[in-house]
């Protein structure tokens, strides 16, 4: 890499943590997430076919729950049962009428007669004639107590007085149950006819809607249909649907947080995980976009300073700063002294291979290679717990703070009355930084109701899955690994978790802008040079990527969907 190339990237530095080796499966299994014992991969057909092991997680049950794609429809509805089972208030159908009901031409008429009989008062005589004879049906009042249907030799159905039998005929009861079952089956089929055949997106939304309304019977039927339609080796909607289905089932079973924590705590071979992150970094411009905007904004803000202190709230591998350090080292008036404070929660150490010490060694090697003094200080704490004392702020240093796809993990006022999200921004403002860079997912999943959040998640990740397959064909196992290990856990968390357990709480740029302004920051636009470099980068991927400037921020998207926002503040 030439020293004058400020924004050229050749290494990965994703600040995400994911699991390791995977197994390919053509279809998502019937086995649910709730069935694993941090041995999610015991089922070879699971979309999460990996063995998980984390000391901090409570072992789950070994039991496996099977979900059928259809339900038993033989039971009558509560209202019908109450009528059928009230011994002193039921009118029996004659065998002739039931036989007549078996013809397809008279099913509707028979059901109407059954309804009339069920709803008739006990103290009325009812005369009902066969419509084939052209006679009308009308009620006739009398003092008789109970009636049963019979048929005269002309075929007319008239009510003959007799005492109600104490025991209903088993055959007649069976026939009547069959009629009710058929009626309910028709109603159930009509309920799902609004979903166009083959429209998996609408089917997934229908699943979420049934779950949102706590209609578990409908949910089980719909999720069974969805399981048949999804596949981790299929089209983008089928691949995404595989993880959405598992997220929905986990939400129903209240197992979403266990799954999310298991996916985060898995410590794979670092080479395997780095391979997944490197693939994502190379096949999509999302991470490059974030790193390039942060590097460019900090380089512009601190170009005349001799001492620079960068606080990175998601240090990951630390390699995201290689290009900036290389550019600073090439300054005509000499390289400045650079100090980097890397913050990352203790759970994510496997994303770096072996902890913050590895980041220190990597930055030391970069310092020696480019002949620039670099000092590193690791802070292994969660972002909301960071205090100024931990950051070792020194006089005379130009301070820059970077929030790369991380700030949405900090809860806001909807989760914690103390509002740690805005509190963290106010704490950073008190440090008087020269530059603050913010890169976030352009998605609205923070405080929206579940169904709205599900539809937003479906739309957001469908665009991302479509962009991945352009560079990495769907039949390649590397693509399956990238989607499974780099995206699945976030999808599960958004859909299956609530309250403090839901840490993936994205907001649109307009909301972030309001928070930063309230904290006392002022926005400044990213440089036109950075804009032009990113546009050139996108041309190397696909013409479907878009870059728009809005409210002083840059928005990277796929087709008509914005996916990532980047902005700079001071």
C-alpha positions as CSV (number, residue, x, y, z in Angstrom):
1,X,0.0,0.0,0.0
2,X,1.4,3.4,-1.0
3,X,1.8,6.0,1.7
4,X,-0.3,8.5,-0.2
5,X,-3.4,6.3,-0.4
6,X,-5.4,7.6,2.5
7,X,-8.4,5.4,2.0
8,X,-7.1,2.2,0.6
9,X,-8.1,-0.9,2.6
10,X,-6.7,-4.4,2.4
11,X,-7.4,-5.9,5.9
12,X,-10.4,-6.5,8.0
13,X,-11.3,-4.7,11.2
14,X,-14.9,-5.5,11.8
15,X,-16.1,-4.7,15.3
16,X,-18.5,-7.6,15.4
17,X,-18.3,-10.9,17.2
18,X,-19.6,-14.1,15.8
19,X,-19.3,-17.9,16.0
20,X,-17.2,-20.3,14.0
21,X,-17.5,-23.2,11.7
22,X,-20.9,-24.1,10.3
23,X,-22.6,-26.9,8.5
24,X,-24.7,-26.5,5.4
25,X,-28.3,-27.4,5.4
26,X,-30.7,-27.1,2.5
27,X,-33.7,-26.4,4.8
28,X,-34.3,-24.9,8.2
29,X,-35.2,-27.7,10.6
30,X,-38.3,-28.3,12.6
31,X,-36.1,-28.4,15.7
32,X,-36.4,-25.1,17.4
33,X,-33.8,-22.9,19.1
34,X,-35.2,-23.7,22.5
35,X,-34.1,-27.3,22.1
36,X,-30.3,-26.9,22.4
37,X,-28.0,-27.2,25.4
38,X,-25.5,-24.8,24.0
39,X,-25.0,-27.6,21.5
40,X,-27.1,-25.8,18.9
41,X,-25.3,-27.8,16.2
42,X,-26.4,-31.2,17.4
43,X,-29.0,-31.1,14.7
44,X,-27.1,-31.1,11.4
45,X,-30.0,-29.3,9.7
46,X,-30.1,-26.4,12.0
47,X,-29.2,-22.9,10.6
48,X,-27.0,-22.6,13.7
49,X,-25.2,-25.9,13.3
50,X,-22.4,-25.2,15.8
51,X,-21.4,-26.3,19.3
52,X,-21.6,-23.4,21.7
53,X,-19.7,-23.3,25.0
54,X,-19.8,-20.3,27.4
55,X,-19.1,-20.4,31.1
56,X,-21.3,-17.5,31.8
57,X,-24.4,-19.0,30.3
58,X,-26.8,-21.4,32.1
59,X,-27.2,-24.7,30.3
60,X,-30.5,-25.1,28.6
61,X,-32.7,-28.2,28.5
62,X,-31.8,-31.1,26.2
63,X,-35.4,-31.6,25.3
64,X,-36.5,-31.1,21.7
65,X,-39.9,-29.8,20.9
66,X,-41.5,-30.7,17.5
67,X,-43.9,-28.4,15.8
68,X,-46.4,-29.8,13.3
69,X,-47.3,-28.0,10.2
70,X,-51.0,-28.6,10.7
71,X,-53.3,-28.7,13.7
72,X,-56.2,-30.8,14.6
73,X,-59.4,-29.1,13.5
74,X,-61.8,-31.7,14.8
75,X,-62.8,-29.7,17.9
76,X,-65.7,-27.3,17.7
77,X,-65.4,-23.7,18.6
78,X,-66.2,-22.7,22.2
79,X,-69.6,-21.4,21.2
80,X,-70.5,-24.6,19.3
81,X,-69.2,-26.8,22.1
82,X,-71.4,-25.0,24.7
83,X,-74.5,-25.7,22.6
84,X,-73.6,-29.3,21.6
85,X,-72.8,-30.2,25.2
86,X,-75.9,-28.7,26.9
87,X,-78.0,-31.9,27.2
88,X,-81.4,-30.2,27.6
89,X,-81.0,-27.7,24.8
90,X,-80.1,-29.6,21.7
91,X,-82.2,-30.6,18.7
92,X,-81.1,-33.7,16.7
93,X,-80.8,-34.0,12.9
94,X,-82.6,-36.8,11.2
95,X,-80.5,-39.4,9.3
96,X,-82.2,-38.3,6.1
97,X,-81.2,-34.7,6.6
98,X,-77.7,-35.7,7.4
99,X,-77.6,-38.0,4.3
100,X,-78.8,-35.0,2.3
101,X,-76.0,-32.9,3.8
102,X,-73.5,-35.2,2.3
103,X,-74.3,-34.0,-1.2
104,X,-72.1,-31.0,-2.2
105,X,-75.2,-29.1,-3.4
106,X,-76.8,-29.1,0.0
107,X,-73.9,-28.6,2.4
108,X,-74.6,-24.9,2.8
109,X,-78.3,-25.4,3.3
110,X,-77.7,-28.1,5.8
111,X,-75.3,-26.0,7.8
112,X,-78.0,-23.2,7.9
113,X,-80.6,-25.7,9.1
114,X,-78.1,-26.9,11.8
115,X,-77.5,-23.3,12.9
116,X,-81.3,-22.7,13.0
117,X,-81.8,-25.8,15.1
118,X,-79.0,-25.0,17.5
119,X,-80.3,-21.4,18.0
120,X,-84.0,-22.3,18.3
121,X,-85.7,-21.6,21.7
122,X,-86.7,-24.7,23.7
123,X,-90.4,-23.7,24.1
124,X,-91.1,-23.4,20.3
125,X,-92.2,-25.8,17.7
126,X,-90.4,-25.3,14.5
127,X,-91.7,-26.5,11.1
128,X,-88.9,-26.8,8.5
129,X,-89.7,-28.0,5.0
130,X,-87.4,-29.2,2.3
131,X,-86.5,-26.4,0.0
132,X,-86.7,-28.8,-2.9
133,X,-90.5,-28.8,-2.5
134,X,-90.6,-25.0,-2.6
135,X,-92.0,-24.6,0.9
136,X,-90.9,-21.9,3.2
137,X,-89.4,-22.5,6.6
138,X,-91.1,-20.7,9.5
139,X,-91.3,-21.1,13.3
140,X,-94.6,-22.0,14.9
141,X,-95.1,-21.5,18.6
142,X,-96.8,-24.1,20.8
143,X,-96.7,-25.3,24.3
144,X,-94.6,-28.3,23.6
145,X,-91.3,-28.6,25.4
146,X,-88.9,-30.5,23.0
147,X,-88.9,-31.7,19.4
148,X,-86.8,-33.9,17.2
149,X,-86.5,-33.9,13.4
150,X,-88.1,-36.7,11.3
151,X,-89.1,-37.2,7.7
152,X,-92.5,-38.1,6.3
153,X,-93.0,-40.3,3.2
154,X,-93.1,-37.1,0.9
155,X,-89.6,-36.1,2.0
156,X,-90.7,-33.0,3.9
157,X,-88.9,-32.4,7.2
158,X,-91.4,-31.7,9.9
159,X,-91.0,-31.5,13.7
160,X,-92.7,-34.3,15.5
161,X,-93.2,-34.0,19.3
162,X,-91.5,-36.5,21.5
163,X,-89.5,-36.5,24.7
164,X,-85.8,-35.6,24.3
165,X,-83.6,-38.7,24.6
166,X,-81.3,-38.7,27.5
167,X,-78.4,-40.2,25.4
168,X,-77.5,-38.8,22.0
169,X,-77.0,-41.4,19.3
170,X,-73.3,-42.0,18.8
171,X,-73.6,-42.1,15.0
172,X,-75.6,-38.9,14.9
173,X,-73.2,-37.2,17.2
174,X,-70.3,-38.2,15.0
175,X,-72.0,-36.9,11.9
176,X,-72.8,-33.6,13.5
177,X,-69.2,-33.2,14.7
178,X,-68.0,-33.9,11.1
179,X,-70.3,-31.1,9.8
180,X,-68.9,-28.7,12.4
181,X,-65.4,-29.8,11.7
182,X,-65.8,-29.2,8.0
183,X,-67.3,-25.8,8.7
184,X,-64.4,-24.8,10.9
185,X,-61.9,-26.1,8.4
186,X,-63.5,-23.9,5.7
187,X,-63.3,-20.9,8.0
188,X,-59.6,-21.6,8.7
189,X,-58.8,-21.9,5.1
190,X,-60.6,-18.7,4.3
191,X,-58.6,-16.9,7.0
192,X,-55.3,-17.7,5.2
193,X,-56.5,-17.1,1.7
194,X,-55.4,-13.5,1.9
195,X,-51.8,-14.6,1.8
196,X,-50.9,-15.0,-1.9
197,X,-49.4,-18.4,-2.8
198,X,-45.6,-18.3,-3.0
199,X,-45.4,-14.9,-1.3
200,X,-43.0,-15.8,1.5
201,X,-42.6,-12.2,2.7
202,X,-46.4,-11.9,3.3
203,X,-46.4,-15.3,5.0
204,X,-43.6,-14.2,7.4
205,X,-45.4,-11.0,8.2
206,X,-48.6,-13.1,8.9
207,X,-46.6,-15.2,11.3
208,X,-45.4,-12.2,13.2
209,X,-48.9,-10.7,13.2
210,X,-50.4,-13.9,14.7
211,X,-47.6,-13.8,17.4
212,X,-48.1,-10.1,18.1
213,X,-51.9,-10.8,18.7
214,X,-51.0,-13.9,20.8
215,X,-53.0,-16.1,18.4
216,X,-50.8,-19.1,19.0
217,X,-53.1,-21.5,17.1
218,X,-52.8,-19.5,13.9
219,X,-49.1,-18.9,14.5
220,X,-48.3,-22.6,14.8
221,X,-50.1,-23.3,11.5
222,X,-48.4,-20.4,9.7
223,X,-44.9,-21.1,11.0
224,X,-45.2,-24.6,9.8
225,X,-45.9,-23.4,6.3
226,X,-43.0,-20.9,6.6
227,X,-40.6,-23.6,7.6
228,X,-41.3,-25.5,4.4
229,X,-40.7,-22.4,2.3
230,X,-37.4,-21.1,3.8
231,X,-33.8,-22.3,3.1
232,X,-30.4,-21.1,4.0
233,X,-29.3,-22.1,0.5
234,X,-32.2,-20.4,-1.3
235,X,-33.1,-16.9,-2.6
236,X,-32.4,-13.9,-0.4
237,X,-35.9,-13.9,1.1
238,X,-35.7,-17.7,1.8
239,X,-32.3,-17.3,3.5
240,X,-33.4,-14.4,5.6
241,X,-36.7,-16.2,6.3
242,X,-34.8,-19.1,7.8
243,X,-33.4,-16.8,10.6
244,X,-36.6,-14.8,10.9
245,X,-38.5,-18.1,11.5
246,X,-36.1,-19.2,14.3
247,X,-36.3,-15.7,15.8
248,X,-40.1,-15.9,15.9
249,X,-40.1,-19.3,17.5
250,X,-37.5,-18.2,20.0
251,X,-39.8,-15.2,20.9
252,X,-42.7,-17.5,21.4
253,X,-40.6,-19.8,23.6
254,X,-39.0,-16.9,25.4
255,X,-35.5,-18.3,24.6
256,X,-34.2,-15.4,22.5
257,X,-31.7,-14.1,25.1
258,X,-30.2,-17.5,25.7
259,X,-29.6,-17.9,22.0
260,X,-28.2,-14.4,21.5
261,X,-25.8,-14.8,24.5
262,X,-24.7,-18.3,23.2
263,X,-23.9,-16.9,19.8
264,X,-21.9,-14.1,21.4
265,X,-20.0,-16.2,23.8
266,X,-18.8,-18.8,21.4
267,X,-15.0,-18.7,21.2
268,X,-14.0,-20.1,17.8
269,X,-10.6,-20.5,16.4
270,X,-9.7,-16.9,15.7
271,X,-8.6,-17.7,12.2
272,X,-12.1,-19.0,11.4
273,X,-13.9,-16.0,12.8
274,X,-11.4,-13.6,11.1
275,X,-12.1,-15.4,7.9
276,X,-15.9,-14.7,8.1
277,X,-15.3,-11.1,9.0
278,X,-12.7,-10.6,6.2
279,X,-15.2,-12.1,3.7
280,X,-17.9,-9.7,4.8
281,X,-15.4,-6.8,4.7
282,X,-14.4,-7.7,1.1
283,X,-17.8,-8.6,-0.5
284,X,-19.7,-5.6,0.9
285,X,-18.7,-2.0,1.4
286,X,-20.6,-1.4,4.6
287,X,-17.6,-1.7,7.0
288,X,-15.2,0.0,4.6
289,X,-17.7,2.9,4.4
290,X,-17.7,3.3,8.2
291,X,-14.0,3.2,8.5
292,X,-13.3,5.5,5.6
293,X,-15.7,8.2,6.9
294,X,-14.2,8.0,10.4
295,X,-10.6,8.2,9.2
296,X,-11.4,11.1,6.9
297,X,-13.2,13.1,9.5
298,X,-10.5,12.6,12.1
299,X,-7.7,13.3,9.7
300,X,-9.4,16.6,8.6
301,X,-10.1,17.7,12.2
302,X,-6.6,16.9,13.5
303,X,-4.4,17.7,10.5
304,X,-2.5,20.4,12.3
305,X,-2.0,18.8,15.7
306,X,1.2,17.2,17.0
307,X,-0.5,15.0,19.6
308,X,-3.7,13.1,18.8
309,X,-5.8,10.9,21.2
310,X,-8.4,8.6,19.6
311,X,-11.0,7.0,21.8
312,X,-12.6,4.1,19.9
313,X,-15.7,2.7,21.5
314,X,-15.4,-0.5,19.4
315,X,-11.8,-1.3,18.9
316,X,-12.3,-4.8,17.5
317,X,-9.0,-5.8,15.7
318,X,-7.6,-2.3,15.7
319,X,-6.8,-2.5,12.0
320,X,-9.4,0.1,11.1
321,X,-6.7,2.7,12.0
322,X,-4.0,1.5,9.6
323,X,-4.9,3.9,6.8
324,X,-5.1,6.9,9.1
325,X,-1.8,6.1,10.8
326,X,-0.1,5.6,7.4
327,X,-1.4,9.0,6.2
328,X,-0.3,10.8,9.4
329,X,3.1,9.2,9.1
330,X,3.5,10.7,5.7
331,X,2.9,14.3,6.8
332,X,5.6,16.6,5.4
333,X,6.2,18.2,8.9
334,X,6.6,14.9,10.6
335,X,4.4,12.3,12.1
336,X,2.4,13.3,15.2
337,X,2.3,11.2,18.4
338,X,-0.9,9.1,18.4
339,X,-2.5,7.6,21.4
340,X,-5.4,5.1,20.9
341,X,-7.8,4.1,23.8
342,X,-9.7,1.0,22.7
343,X,-13.0,0.2,24.5
344,X,-14.7,-3.2,24.1
345,X,-16.8,-5.2,26.5
346,X,-15.2,-8.3,27.9
347,X,-17.6,-10.7,26.2
348,X,-16.3,-9.7,22.8
349,X,-12.6,-10.7,23.3
350,X,-12.9,-13.6,20.9
351,X,-13.5,-11.2,18.1
352,X,-9.9,-10.2,18.5
353,X,-8.6,-13.7,18.8
354,X,-7.1,-13.3,22.3
355,X,-8.1,-10.0,24.0
356,X,-6.9,-6.4,24.0
357,X,-3.3,-7.5,24.2
358,X,-3.5,-8.7,20.6
359,X,-4.7,-5.2,19.6
360,X,-1.7,-3.7,21.4
361,X,0.7,-6.0,19.5
362,X,-0.9,-5.3,16.2
363,X,-0.7,-1.5,16.6
364,X,2.9,-1.8,17.8
365,X,3.7,-3.5,14.6
366,X,2.0,-0.8,12.6
367,X,3.9,1.8,14.5
368,X,7.2,0.2,13.6
369,X,6.3,-0.3,10.0
370,X,5.2,3.3,9.2
371,X,7.6,4.9,11.7
372,X,5.0,6.7,13.7
373,X,4.8,6.7,17.5
374,X,1.6,4.9,18.6
375,X,0.6,4.3,22.2
376,X,-2.3,1.9,23.0
377,X,-4.5,1.7,26.1
378,X,-7.2,-1.0,26.4
379,X,-10.4,-0.5,28.5
380,X,-12.3,-3.8,28.7
381,X,-15.7,-2.4,30.0
382,X,-19.2,-1.9,28.6
383,X,-19.6,1.5,26.9
384,X,-22.2,2.9,29.4
385,X,-19.8,2.2,32.3
386,X,-16.9,4.2,30.9
387,X,-15.9,7.2,33.0
388,X,-13.5,10.1,32.2
389,X,-11.0,8.7,34.7
390,X,-10.6,5.5,32.6
391,X,-9.7,7.5,29.5
392,X,-6.6,9.3,30.8
393,X,-7.3,12.6,29.1
394,X,-4.1,14.6,28.8
395,X,-3.7,18.4,28.2
396,X,-2.4,19.4,24.7
397,X,-3.9,16.4,22.9
398,X,-6.4,16.8,20.1
399,X,-9.2,14.4,21.1
400,X,-11.3,12.4,18.7
401,X,-14.0,9.9,19.6
402,X,-15.3,7.2,17.3
403,X,-18.7,5.3,17.6
404,X,-18.6,2.7,14.9
405,X,-21.9,0.7,14.7
406,X,-21.8,0.6,18.5
407,X,-23.9,3.3,20.2
408,X,-27.2,1.6,19.5
409,X,-26.1,-1.1,22.0
410,X,-26.3,1.4,24.8
411,X,-29.9,1.5,26.2
412,X,-31.9,4.7,26.2
413,X,-34.8,6.1,28.2
414,X,-37.2,3.4,27.0
415,X,-35.2,0.7,28.8
416,X,-33.5,2.6,31.7
417,X,-34.9,5.7,33.3
418,X,-31.4,7.0,33.7
419,X,-31.0,7.1,29.9
420,X,-27.5,5.7,29.6
421,X,-27.4,6.5,25.8
422,X,-27.8,10.2,26.2
423,X,-25.7,10.1,29.4
424,X,-22.8,8.6,27.4
425,X,-23.0,11.4,24.8
426,X,-23.0,14.1,27.5
427,X,-20.0,12.5,29.1
428,X,-18.1,12.5,25.8
429,X,-19.2,16.2,25.2
430,X,-17.6,17.1,28.6
431,X,-14.2,15.9,27.3
432,X,-14.4,18.7,24.6
433,X,-13.4,16.5,21.6
434,X,-12.3,18.0,18.3
435,X,-14.2,15.4,16.4
436,X,-16.8,12.8,17.1
437,X,-17.7,10.3,14.3
438,X,-20.9,8.3,14.4
439,X,-21.7,5.3,12.1
440,X,-25.0,3.5,12.6
441,X,-27.5,1.2,10.9
442,X,-30.2,3.3,9.3
443,X,-33.1,1.3,10.8
444,X,-35.9,2.0,13.2
445,X,-36.1,-0.8,15.7
446,X,-35.6,0.9,19.1
447,X,-39.1,1.7,20.5
448,X,-41.4,0.5,17.7
449,X,-44.0,-2.1,18.5
450,X,-43.1,-5.7,17.7
451,X,-45.0,-6.1,14.4
452,X,-43.6,-2.9,13.0
453,X,-40.2,-3.8,14.2
454,X,-40.4,-7.2,12.5
455,X,-41.4,-5.7,9.2
456,X,-38.6,-3.1,9.4
457,X,-36.1,-5.9,10.2
458,X,-37.3,-8.0,7.3
459,X,-37.0,-5.0,4.9
460,X,-33.6,-3.9,6.2
461,X,-31.9,-7.3,6.2
462,X,-33.5,-8.4,2.9
463,X,-31.7,-5.6,1.2
464,X,-28.4,-6.7,2.9
465,X,-28.9,-10.3,1.9
466,X,-29.6,-9.3,-1.7
467,X,-26.4,-7.3,-1.8
468,X,-24.3,-10.2,-0.4
469,X,-25.4,-12.7,-3.1
470,X,-24.3,-10.3,-5.9
471,X,-20.7,-10.9,-4.9
472,X,-21.0,-14.3,-3.3
473,X,-23.3,-16.8,-5.1
474,X,-25.9,-18.5,-3.0
475,X,-24.4,-21.9,-3.4
476,X,-21.1,-21.1,-1.8
477,X,-20.7,-22.2,1.8
478,X,-18.7,-19.0,2.6
479,X,-21.8,-17.0,2.0
480,X,-23.8,-19.2,4.4
481,X,-21.1,-18.8,7.0
482,X,-21.0,-15.0,6.7
483,X,-24.8,-14.7,7.0
484,X,-25.0,-17.1,9.8
485,X,-22.2,-15.8,11.9
486,X,-22.1,-12.1,11.1
487,X,-25.8,-11.3,10.9
488,X,-28.0,-14.0,12.5
489,X,-27.5,-13.1,16.1
490,X,-28.5,-9.5,15.5
491,X,-31.7,-10.7,13.7
492,X,-32.6,-13.0,16.6
493,X,-32.0,-10.3,19.2
494,X,-34.2,-7.7,17.4
495,X,-37.1,-10.2,17.0
496,X,-36.9,-12.5,20.0
497,X,-35.8,-10.2,22.9
498,X,-37.4,-7.4,24.8
499,X,-36.4,-5.0,27.6
500,X,-32.8,-5.0,28.6
501,X,-32.2,-8.3,26.8
502,X,-32.8,-6.5,23.5
503,X,-29.5,-4.7,22.8
504,X,-29.9,-4.2,19.0
505,X,-31.8,-0.9,19.2
506,X,-31.2,0.9,16.0
507,X,-32.4,4.5,15.3
508,X,-32.7,6.5,12.2
509,X,-30.2,9.3,11.6
510,X,-32.8,12.0,12.4
511,X,-33.1,10.6,15.9
512,X,-29.3,10.4,16.4
513,X,-29.0,14.0,15.2
514,X,-31.5,15.1,17.9
515,X,-29.7,13.3,20.6
516,X,-26.3,14.8,19.7
517,X,-27.7,18.3,19.4
518,X,-29.3,18.0,22.8
519,X,-26.0,16.8,24.2
520,X,-24.4,20.0,23.0
521,X,-22.7,18.9,19.8
522,X,-22.6,20.7,16.5
523,X,-22.6,18.8,13.2
524,X,-20.2,19.5,10.4
525,X,-20.3,17.9,6.9
526,X,-17.9,15.2,5.8
527,X,-15.4,16.3,3.3
528,X,-16.1,16.2,-0.4
529,X,-12.9,14.3,-0.9
530,X,-14.2,11.5,1.3
531,X,-17.4,11.5,-0.6
532,X,-15.7,11.1,-3.9
533,X,-13.4,8.3,-2.7
534,X,-16.4,6.4,-1.4
535,X,-18.3,6.8,-4.7
536,X,-15.3,5.4,-6.5
537,X,-15.2,2.5,-4.1
538,X,-18.9,1.7,-4.7
539,X,-18.3,1.4,-8.4
540,X,-16.1,-1.6,-7.7
541,X,-19.0,-3.5,-6.1
542,X,-22.4,-3.0,-7.8
543,X,-24.3,-0.3,-9.6
544,X,-27.2,-1.0,-7.1
545,X,-25.3,0.6,-4.2
546,X,-26.3,4.2,-3.5
547,X,-24.7,7.1,-1.7
548,X,-26.8,10.1,-0.8
549,X,-26.1,13.2,1.4
550,X,-28.9,14.1,3.8
551,X,-28.9,16.6,6.7
552,X,-25.1,16.8,6.6
553,X,-24.7,13.0,6.8
554,X,-23.8,10.4,4.2
555,X,-26.2,7.4,3.7
556,X,-25.0,4.2,2.1
557,X,-27.8,2.0,0.7
558,X,-28.8,-0.8,-1.6
559,X,-31.2,0.2,-4.3
560,X,-33.9,2.2,-2.6
561,X,-33.1,1.2,0.9
562,X,-30.6,3.2,3.1
563,X,-28.6,0.9,5.3
564,X,-25.7,2.8,7.0
565,X,-25.4,6.5,8.1
566,X,-22.2,8.3,8.8
567,X,-21.8,11.8,10.3
568,X,-19.2,13.9,12.1
569,X,-19.6,16.3,15.1
570,X,-17.6,18.6,17.4
